């Protein structure tokens, strides 16, 4: 069944709104003429020290896979439209009580993720763990709404570092919707890999927005394959979420109007109040995303997946 919630047509798909990727930086040795004067032995020492520094900097914590959202081609420079997260926001999003989540359950009116037809192979990362692919953009108000639930759901399986604050375009519908940006963040989990691509910032550039990232060839192939009928009534829309090639969420699960005029602190403060419209939308969507993820992790961890609420949603997903 296709997602009936509205999404945002991808500005990136229009050549008029996409700048060409920035050229690679000049060769290090060409930029620094003094290097040519070094002896061969000194050059070897410089290279070895650089390689060791890079390896140490990029090593993830033992036992966890770690994915940084700068994967994929990058272009553009300067202001990426993000700021530091307000204090306490992430803590409130990731600590919604079990009783609230059970009370919210699966509210009516939310778009349910679509089951991929047939018996597709599980989409996995290089480490063999199920992969969750997200493609969106910072200017997009529907992406802004969905990210709240994604951060809440994914935090049940792992943890984020480096999340930033941003807002949707000030000139689009639902202007200035406050939200997270996945760009530059890192996600670590023993159960899954999360691969986010933020295609544009919220900063105007020509007829569109400044380019931030572009999907890799394989990510673009997945987008082309699934971001169309019968899985969505608005082909080419974002946000696009692929849960292991088994479930798809295309477009926002709820109306971003619910978040209009609210700061990040005000949104986060309502998440543990199950009767609030914000909690119904975000916690309810997080429950649905959690259920979809549980179907590809083998219901692990049991503390997250083996609950009456999640089991009931999984049953609805499989219909």
N, C-alpha and C positions, 0 to 999 in steps of 0.2 A: 504494500500500500504506500503510495507516495506521500512525502511530507507535504502537508498543506499550508504550513506556516511560510510566511514570506521570507525570502533571502535577498541578498544584495547582488545584482549582476556584477561580475568581476570586471572592474575597470581595467585590470591588468590584461584582459583578453583583447582589448581594443588597442591597436598599434598606435593610435593617436595619443593615448594616455600613458604609454610605457616608454620611458627613456631607455636607450641602449645601455647594457651593463657597463659600469666603469671599467676602463682598461686595467690590466694587472699593473702593480707597481713596478717601476724600473728595476732592472737587475741590481742587486746590492753592490756588486763590484763596480758597476758603471757609475753608480751614484756617489761612490766614495773613492776618488782618485788615489788617496793615500794608501789604499789597500794594495795597489799594484806595486808599491815600494817595499812591502813586507817580504821577508824571506819565505821560501816555501814552507819551512818548518813553522814559522809564526802563523802562516795561513792555516795550516792543519790544526794548530792549537785553537785558533779562533773558531773554526768550523766545529770542532769537537765540543768546545764549551757551549756554543749556541745550541747544538743538538741535545746536549744533556739538559740545558735549561728548559728547552721546549718540552722534552719528555716529562720532566718533573712537574712542570706547570699543568700539563694536560692529563696527568694520571688520575683516574677516578678512584673513589674509595673502594677498598677491597670488598668483594662480594656483591657489588651493585653495578648494574649497567648505568651509564650516565650519558644523557643526550643533551647537547646544547643547541638552542634554537637558531643558531647562526648557520646551521647546515643549509646547503643549497647556495646558489649564486647570490651574490650581494651587489648592490649598486647604489648610487646616491651617496651623499655625504652630508655632514652637518647635523642639524637638529632632527632627531628621529621621532619627535612628538611624545617622548616619555619623560616622566619624573619619578622621583623616589616614592615608594609606597608609603602612605600615611601609617604612622605607628599603630600597631594592634590589628590592622585590617586582616592580614593574612592569618593571624592567630584565630580571629573570630570565624573566618571562613572555614578553617580546617578543624574546628573544634565544636561543630554543631552537635548537640547531644543526640544519643541514640533514640531517646524518647521523642524528640522533635521530629527526627527523620521518620520514625514509625508513624507518628501522628499525621505528618504530611503525606506519606505514602506516594501514591501516583494520582495527583489531582486531575480532574477532568479538564479538557481544553488544551492540554499539552500535546505537542506533536511527538508521537512515538517513533523511535528509530526504525528504519525499514530493514527487513531481512533480505540479504542478498540471495537472489534466486539460484537454484541448483545446489551443488555441493562444492563450493569453491575451496581451494587450498587456503590454509591459514596464512595470512600476511605476517611475516616475521622479520625481525631485525637481523643484523649480522650475528648476533649472539643466540639466535634461535627463539627468542622470546616474542610473544605476540606484539605486533606493532599497532599503535594508535596514531593515525596520520590526521593532522589538522591543517587546513589551508584557509586563511582568512586575511584580514587587513585591518589596520588600526582605524582607518576612516569609517569603517562599516559599523552601523549601529546594531545590526543583527549579530555580528561577531562579538560586539561589546557585551551584549546581553548573554550570549552563550558562554563566554569565557568564565563568567562567575561560576556557573554550574560545572564547567570543566575543571577548574581549579579545585573546587570542592570534591568532585568525584575522584579525580586522579590522586588527590592527597590521601585518599583511603587506601591506595595501593603503593604509594611512595611519597617522595617529598620534592618540593621545588626550592631552588635557591636562585636569587637574581631576578625574580619577577619585578616588573616595573609597573607604574601607574600610567594610564593614558586615557583618552576619551575619543569618542567618535567625532566625525567631522562637525564643525560648527555650522555648516551650510547644508547638511543633508537632513533628511527627516529624522526625528528624535535626536536633535542636535546635542552635542556635548555629553553623550551618555558615558558616565564614568565607569572605568573598567581596568582590567589588567592588560599588559602586553606580554606575549611569550618571547618576544625578540630579546636575545641575549641571556635568557634564563637557562637553567640546567635542571633536568628532572632525573631522579635516581629511583629505581624500583627493582626489587628482586623478582617481580612478576611480569613486567611488561616494559616495552620501550615506547616513549612518546616522542613523536617527530612533529614539531610545529613549524609552519611557514607563514610569516606575516609578510604579505606581498607588498603592501604600501604603508606609508605613514599616514598621519592625518594632516600633513602639511601640503597645501595646494602646490601644484607644479604644472604649468600649462593648462591643458584641459582636464587634468586628473590630479594625482597625488604623487609625491616623491616615492620612487621605487626603493624598497628595502631588501626584499629577498625574492628569488624566483624558484619555483619547484625544480627539482632535479628531473632528468628525463623519465625516471621510473615513477616519480611522484606525479608528474604531468600525465603519464600514461594512465595511472590510477584515476586521476581527476577526469580525464577524457572518457574513460570507460564507464564511470559510475555517476558523474554529475550531470545526469540526463534522465529522460523518461526510461523506465517507469518509476524511478526512484525519487523524482522531484517534478513538480509542475512548472518549475522555473529553471530549466537547464542552464548550467553555467553559473549558478548562484554560490555565494559564500554566506555564512561559514560552511565548510565541507569537512565532515568528520567521518573517517573510515576506521571502524573497529575491527581490525584484523581481517578485512575483506569479508566479514560475516554480517556486520550491521553498519548502516549508514545513517547519519544525521545531516541533512542538507537544509540550510536555512535555520533560523532561530526556532527553538522549541516553544517560546512564548513571546508575547508582544513586548518590545523594548519600552513601550510607553510606561510600563510599570516602574521603570527606573528613572523616569524623567524628573529633573530638578533635584535629585538626591546626590549627595556626596558619597564617596566610597565609604566613609565612616558610617553614614546613615544607612546605607545598604547593608553593610556587614552587621550592624547592630540589630537588624531585624531578622537575621537568619535563624536565630534560636527562638523565635516567636511564631509557632506554627500557624496561627490564625492570620498572620499578616500576608498581604498579597505578594510581598517580596519573597518571603519564605516559601509560600506555595509555589511560586514560579521557579525560583532558583533551587531550593531543596528538592522539589519534585523532579525537576530536570536532572539534577545530580543523581537522584535515585535511578532514573531511567538509564543514564549513561553508565552508572555503576553496574546495573543489571546486564547491560550489553557487554561490558568488559568482563564480567564474571563468566559469561558463556565462552570466552576465548582463553581464560586463565585456568580452566578446569575447576572453577569455583574456589579459587584461592585468592586471598586468604579466607579461610572459613569464617573468621570473625566478621568479615565484611559481607561475604556472599551467602552464607548459610543463615539467613534471617527470613522470617515470614514475609517481610516487605519486599525484599529483593527476589525471593522465590516467586512471589505472586507476579512481579513485573516480568521476570524471565518467562513465566508461563504465557503472559500476554504477548511478549515479543515473538514467541514461537508459533503463534496462531497464524 
